[in-house]
């Protein structure tokens, strides 16, 4: 027996969840890297803007020698130092970038120290005198400006490089997201196909099989399923079907026995007549035993023999009908089967009911003769009982508008008919329109089951006070049963 469906589904969803989790983790890792890049860009952009502010005040100082400009330059350099320190601390896992920032940090310290020296010298000298007295001052000024330029150039390169890397990550991220979507969509389609072929389709097959059971088709379900759950379900359904078949056989046999009870008086009459004829013939022969008229005696004995054969035929038909057998279809002559059935129930047909049988002699059917005989008995007796009070005509004839693969015959009576409200229920078990104690309500239910067992169908048309017509459709070839 194969792997259980629960394990298959659990495994597939486990793999799906694991792959989705890995994809999510990979995407989250890239997002964290991108967020860190953006954080670096923001901090370095802030640092660059602060340095540029310091350099602006530094340039203003060398142009106008305003002390406030120098103080502002020193203030912004102090802020820049704090920003750069913070940036270096968050770059513990990027040593190359951290090293470049460390170099910029050393230049920043030199730059800040130079500005600080200018602030200290303000306490002792007038700035206009510095330029005149100190011949190294222009060189000192150029050094400060070069340090500022180097720092800004380095930071601009870093920001440019980080932005390029961030843009590259964003572009690749879009590609990765597209790939993730394709992977998830593909897995979803695979899971959908798996659920369709492993769950939905078997369920639909079982649903179809159950509908056939409801319609009276008790054929075993033959569905090729490997999942333990469905195998167990199909096995249970097949066990139920086998049990229903057994019950159906018992029901048919019970109905046969019930029919035998109904036919008893008619069969007794059919047997009583030939027995009386035999008895009369033997008595006459015994009385004429001493007479030499051999031809007359032979005629009497021949008639007695015919009556014996007639009684034997009646008993044989009765025994064949009552015998319990399994469903076994064979090719039979339909007209001969109806004639045999009519002989069996002839005693149950009152004198005010006329039989009109119009069938050809060459109709062949692949049916179980005993079961179809049960159908004929049920339909004929139903028609006879519907005409007991006023009498009428009961006809059996072929339909004219049928397909080549089936034969249809109609059993029509001119009795009291069936109300329209009852037509949808007449094939239900134990439903009867007869008075309490006069009908079991199983006849038409058994008939319906037998017809469907043969792969056929039965239809009814009735009008109150006009009569009822049962149309039975049977395949002319072997059915799938």
Secondary structure, 3 states (H helix, E strand, C coil): CCCCHHHHHHHHHHHHHHHHHHHHHHHHHHHHHHHHHHHHHHHHHHHHHHHHHHHHHHHHHHHHCCHHHHHHHHHHHHHHHHHHHHHHHCCCCCHHHHHHHHHHHHHHHHHHHHHHHHHHHCCCCCHHHHHHHCCCHHHHHHHHHHHHHHHHHHHHHHHHHHHHHHHHHHHHHHHHHHHHHHHHHHHHHHHHHHHHHHHHHHHHHHHHHHHHHHCCCCCCCCCCCCCHHHHHHHHHHHHHHHHHHHHHHHHHHHHHHHHHHHHHHHHHHHHHHHHHHHHHHHHHHHHCCCCCCHHHHHHHHHHHHHHHHHHHHHHHHHHHHHCCCCCCCEEEEHHHHHHHHHHHHHHHCCCCEEEEEECCCCCEEEECHHHHHHHHHHHHHHHHHHCCCCCEEEEEEECCCCCCCEEEEEEEECCCCCCHHHCCCCCCCCCCCCCCCCCCCCHHHHHHHHHHHCCCEEEEEEECCCEEEEEEEEECCCCCC
